[in-house]
Amino acid sequence: MKKIGVITSGGDAPGMNAAVRAVVRAALSRGAEVVGFSHGYEGIIHNESQPLESAQVGGIIDRGGTFLRTARSRTFMTPEGREQAYNVLLQNGCEGLVVIGGDGSLTGALKLLEEFDYPVMGVPGSIDNDISGTDFSIGFDTAVNTAVQAIDRVRDTAYSHERVFVIEVMGRRNGFIALEAGLAGGAEAILIPEVPFSIPDVCALLRSAAERGKRSSIVVVAEGAARAEDIKDFIEHNTKFETRHVVLGHMQRGGSPSAFDRVLALRLGAMATNRLLSGYRGEMAGVDGNKLVSHPLSYVLSTERQIDPERLILSDSMSI
């Protein structure tokens, strides 16, 4: 294999640039060329291509977002769109493709493999950390640190004004960010989609905390569990505690990647590239503990990543 393509697709995540850098330099070290396509699958369809040399990926390891830019492609969701993308890859001489992104992006990679027998390798890039086959996806650690920094700042104000603050973090279908950031930020309550909860029970917990002398409290909620504003209104109406809410939103996706995410991106990007160039296909690079692993995309996309029950138990005990 003498030439491969690389894209970043779907939602951006801190560390994607480091992953692209790893793909390019790992390929060059083995004598292979790399073509970068802008705007993910949409960019492949429209042949938004550029050769990537070592110089093109210099100085990007610390940059957030993705210099290749990203997009979601409705056209690629159609058989005709995927065939067009496949033909463009062939026209550019790309014998394989590294896809950096979340479950939707990896699903697209699997389609190329299944429909055209085209060699692909996946690299998990998503702040949600909801991708099976890896303990961590690129961007999660940075997003959690961003959320924790916000929680720390809000807690100062909550303490000063003796208020309850409800902080909404990202996580439409899962609570990985909420649980990790809530634990690290010392939240009194953490609400996630995976675990049923009762707002009246949250109010009772806050009353109990106040009776023990707590003058302020933090509630962290994943966006997929409930709206922070609705929880704030309920708490304020039913407890009379002065309550405010903060929605962190897309700020969790931006910013310079943490050292952990940079190294993770380098390791996963290089592994995916080396396996692709060695003849492997249809896999996703991941980590199990500190060990690099690789799993079939079919397994990754058919398996749901579960919340760590130990963390749930820890969360409950820390709220006392």
C-alpha positions in Angstrom: 0.0 0.0 0.0 1.7 3.2 -1.2 -1.0 5.9 -0.6 -3.8 6.3 1.9 -6.4 8.9 2.7 -7.4 10.4 6.0 -10.5 12.3 7.2 -11.9 13.8 10.4 -15.7 13.4 10.5 -18.7 14.2 12.6 -18.3 16.3 15.8 -14.9 17.8 16.4 -12.9 16.7 19.4 -9.7 18.1 20.9 -6.8 15.8 19.8 -8.0 15.2 16.2 -5.2 17.3 14.8 -2.7 15.2 16.8 -4.3 12.0 15.3 -4.0 13.4 11.8 -0.3 14.2 12.5 0.3 10.7 13.7 -1.3 9.2 10.6 0.8 11.3 8.2 4.1 10.8 9.9 3.6 7.1 10.6 2.7 6.6 6.9 5.7 8.7 5.7 8.0 6.7 7.9 7.0 3.6 6.0 7.3 5.2 2.6 3.6 5.8 1.9 1.9 9.0 0.8 -1.1 10.5 2.5 -4.0 12.5 1.0 -6.1 14.6 3.4 -9.8 15.2 2.6 -11.5 18.3 4.1 -15.0 18.2 5.5 -15.1 14.4 6.1 -17.1 12.2 3.8 -18.6 15.2 2.1 -15.1 16.4 1.2 -14.3 13.0 -0.3 -17.5 13.2 -2.5 -16.5 16.6 -3.7 -12.8 15.7 -4.0 -11.6 18.3 -1.5 -8.2 16.7 -1.4 -4.7 17.8 -0.6 -1.4 15.9 -0.2 -0.2 15.9 3.4 3.5 16.0 4.0 5.3 16.3 7.4 5.4 20.1 7.1 1.6 20.3 6.7 1.1 18.7 10.1 3.8 20.5 12.0 2.7 22.8 14.8 -0.8 21.4 15.1 -0.4 18.9 17.9 -1.6 21.6 20.5 -4.5 22.9 18.4 -8.1 22.1 19.2 -10.7 21.3 16.5 -9.4 19.8 13.2 -7.4 21.6 10.6 -9.0 19.3 8.0 -12.3 20.6 9.1 -15.4 18.4 9.5 -19.0 18.0 8.4 -21.9 15.6 8.4 -22.8 14.3 4.9 -26.3 13.5 4.0 -25.1 12.6 0.5 -22.8 9.9 1.9 -25.8 8.3 3.6 -27.1 7.3 0.2 -25.7 4.3 -1.8 -25.0 6.8 -4.7 -23.1 9.1 -2.4 -21.0 6.3 -1.1 -20.2 5.0 -4.6 -19.1 8.5 -5.6 -16.8 8.7 -2.5 -15.4 5.3 -3.4 -14.7 6.4 -6.9 -13.0 9.6 -5.8 -10.8 7.7 -3.4 -9.7 5.5 -6.3 -9.1 8.5 -8.6 -6.7 9.9 -5.9 -4.8 6.6 -5.8 -5.8 6.0 -2.2 -5.6 2.3 -1.4 -7.1 2.7 2.0 -8.7 5.3 4.4 -8.2 6.2 8.0 -11.4 7.6 9.5 -11.1 9.7 12.8 -14.5 10.3 14.4 -17.4 8.9 16.4 -19.8 6.1 15.9 -21.5 7.7 12.9 -18.2 8.3 11.2 -17.1 4.7 11.9 -20.4 3.4 10.6 -19.5 5.2 7.3 -16.1 3.5 7.2 -17.8 0.1 7.7 -20.1 0.8 4.8 -17.1 1.4 2.5 -15.6 -1.9 3.6 -18.9 -3.9 3.3 -20.1 -2.4 0.0 -16.9 -2.0 -1.9 -14.4 -4.2 0.0 -12.4 -1.0 0.5 -9.7 -1.1 3.3 -10.5 1.2 6.2 -9.2 1.7 9.7 -11.0 3.7 12.4 -9.7 6.0 15.2 -12.1 6.9 17.9 -12.5 10.6 18.2 -15.4 11.8 20.4 -15.7 13.8 23.6 -18.7 11.6 24.6 -16.4 8.5 25.2 -19.3 6.3 24.1 -17.4 4.2 21.6 -17.0 0.5 22.4 -13.6 -1.2 22.0 -11.6 1.4 23.8 -11.3 2.7 27.3 -10.9 6.3 26.0 -11.8 8.1 22.8 -9.8 11.1 21.7 -11.2 14.4 23.2 -12.9 12.9 26.3 -10.2 13.8 28.8 -10.0 17.4 27.5 -13.8 17.8 27.6 -13.9 16.5 31.2 -11.1 18.9 32.3 -13.0 21.8 30.6 -16.1 20.9 32.5 -14.3 20.5 35.8 -12.7 23.9 35.4 -16.1 25.4 34.9 -17.5 23.5 37.9 -14.7 24.8 40.1 -15.4 28.4 39.1 -19.1 28.1 39.5 -18.6 26.5 43.0 -16.7 29.7 44.1 -19.8 31.7 43.2 -22.2 29.2 44.7 -20.3 29.3 48.0 -20.1 33.1 48.0 -23.8 33.6 47.4 -25.0 30.4 49.2 -26.8 29.1 46.1 -27.5 25.9 44.3 -26.1 25.7 40.8 -27.3 23.2 38.1 -24.6 22.7 35.5 -25.5 21.0 32.2 -22.7 19.2 30.3 -22.7 17.5 26.9 -23.9 13.9 26.5 -27.1 13.3 24.5 -27.3 9.6 25.0 -24.8 8.9 27.8 -23.4 10.4 31.0 -19.7 9.7 30.7 -18.7 13.4 30.8 -21.3 14.2 33.6 -20.2 11.3 35.8 -16.5 11.9 35.5 -16.7 15.7 35.8 -19.2 15.5 38.6 -17.0 13.2 40.6 -13.9 15.3 40.0 -15.8 18.5 40.7 -17.4 17.3 44.0 -21.0 17.6 42.8 -23.7 16.8 45.3 -25.8 15.1 42.6 -25.0 13.7 39.2 -27.9 13.0 36.7 -27.3 10.9 33.7 -29.5 9.2 31.1 -28.4 5.6 32.0 -29.8 5.8 35.5 -33.4 6.7 36.4 -33.6 9.7 38.8 -36.2 11.7 40.6 -36.0 15.5 40.9 -37.9 15.4 44.2 -35.2 13.0 45.5 -32.6 15.5 44.4 -34.4 18.2 46.3 -34.5 15.9 49.4 -30.7 15.4 49.0 -30.2 19.1 48.9 -32.3 19.7 51.9 -30.4 17.1 53.8 -27.1 18.7 52.8 -28.4 22.1 54.0 -29.4 20.5 57.3 -25.9 19.3 57.7 -24.6 22.8 57.3 -23.9 23.0 53.6 -24.6 26.5 52.3 -24.2 25.7 48.6 -24.5 22.7 46.3 -23.7 21.7 42.7 -25.9 19.5 40.5 -24.3 18.2 37.3 -26.7 16.9 34.6 -26.0 15.4 31.2 -27.9 17.1 28.4 -29.6 13.9 27.5 -30.9 13.4 31.0 -32.8 16.6 31.5 -32.6 20.4 30.8 -30.7 22.3 33.5 -33.2 25.1 33.4 -36.1 22.8 34.1 -34.2 21.2 37.1 -33.3 24.7 38.3 -36.9 25.8 38.2 -38.1 22.7 40.1 -35.5 23.0 42.8 -36.1 26.6 43.4 -39.9 26.2 43.5 -39.9 23.2 45.8 -37.0 24.0 48.2 -36.9 27.8 48.1 -33.1 27.5 47.7 -31.8 30.3 45.4 -30.8 28.4 42.3 -29.1 29.2 39.0 -28.2 27.1 36.0 -25.3 27.0 33.6 -25.2 25.3 30.2 -21.6 24.6 29.1 -22.5 23.6 25.6 -19.9 23.5 22.8 -17.1 25.0 24.8 -16.4 21.4 25.9 -15.4 20.5 22.3 -12.9 23.3 21.9 -9.6 24.2 23.4 -6.1 22.8 23.3 -6.1 19.1 23.9 -4.7 17.8 27.2 -1.4 15.9 27.3 -3.4 12.7 27.8 -5.4 13.3 24.6 -2.4 14.3 22.6 -0.5 11.1 23.5 -3.6 9.0 23.0 -4.2 10.5 19.6 -0.6 9.9 18.5 -0.7 6.3 19.7 -4.1 5.5 18.1 -3.4 7.3 14.8 0.0 5.6 14.4 -1.4 2.2 15.2 -4.3 2.5 12.8 -2.0 3.6 10.0 0.6 0.9 10.6 -2.1 -1.8 10.7 -3.7 -0.5 7.5 -0.3 -0.4 5.7 0.4 -3.9 7.0 -2.7 -5.3 5.3 -5.3 -5.2 8.1 -8.7 -3.7 7.4 -12.1 -3.0 9.0 -10.7 -2.4 12.5 -10.7 0.4 15.1 -7.6 1.2 17.2 -8.2 1.5 20.9 -6.7 1.2 24.4 -7.4 -1.3 27.1 -5.7 0.0 30.2 -2.4 1.2 28.8 -2.3 -1.5 26.1 -3.1 -0.8 22.5 -5.8 -3.0 21.0 -7.7 -3.3 17.8 -11.2 -4.6 17.3 -13.4 -5.2 14.2 -15.6 -2.2 13.4 -18.5 -4.6 13.2 -18.0 -5.5 16.9 -17.4 -1.9 17.9 -20.6 -0.6 16.3 -22.8 -3.5 17.5 -21.7 -3.2 21.2 -22.9 -0.5 23.6 -20.3 1.0 25.9 -21.5 0.9 29.5 -21.1 3.3 32.4 -18.7 1.9 35.0 -20.9 0.7 37.9 -18.0 1.4 40.4 -18.2 5.0 39.5 -21.9 5.1 40.1 -21.5 3.6 43.6 -18.7 6.1 44.3 -20.9 8.9 43.1 -23.7 7.9 45.5 -21.4 7.6 48.5 -19.7 10.9 47.8 -23.0 12.8 47.8 -23.6 12.0 51.5 
